[in-house]
């Protein structure tokens, strides 16, 4: 599902990633842990095609049998929209839009017609226990509800892989536990692969595999 080789990232003189090799299987839930500054989020952004490696000539990244480092900008944007989903710590919901409108955005970008997009969004929101929140804006939702809307948005285009960056870092303990259990329910229901950067020890230990990063390298795989 994901095959990364010799992933390096420099920011001027700062060597953030030092030749990371990684293989993640379809349907796996993999957590990435480590101290702040270890390179976790940078690695997640590169795996999610939101950032690029610094050594493009001798690194490779293959996702779902596609060599993403060979794609042009438009091809990469299309691939990202249709194949990958993202969940962030602070939800990144647009405040002027309702829950269902926020969920539909990736589908509209894909070109899905409004009726089909809204039908799929309602199906996901119902699945996530938000059937009474379709028309609520983010400031009318609790933190846990906002994060579930963000999960629905990540799922709207039926992505193969979900990348999550500290998804429960802004939630209370009960909401965090519910979100963690939801990831496994989603994997079992829809078959997605999850790659999760987290400081939450319970979530990290629940994963099928836990990768520990230190100083830009993976200590164990």
Buried (B, 14 or more C-beta within 10 A) or exposed (E): BBBBBBBBBEEEEEBBBBBBBBEBEEBBBBBBBBEEBBBBBBBBBBBBBBBBBBBEEEBBBBBBEBEBBEBEEEEBEBBBBBBBBBBBBEBEBEEEBBBBBBBBBBBBBEEBEEEEBBEBBBBBBEBBEBEEBBEBBBEEBEBBBBBBBBBBBBBBBEBBBBBBBBBBBBBEEEBBBBBBEBBBEBBEEBEBBBBBBBBBEEBBEBBBEBBBBBBBBBEEE
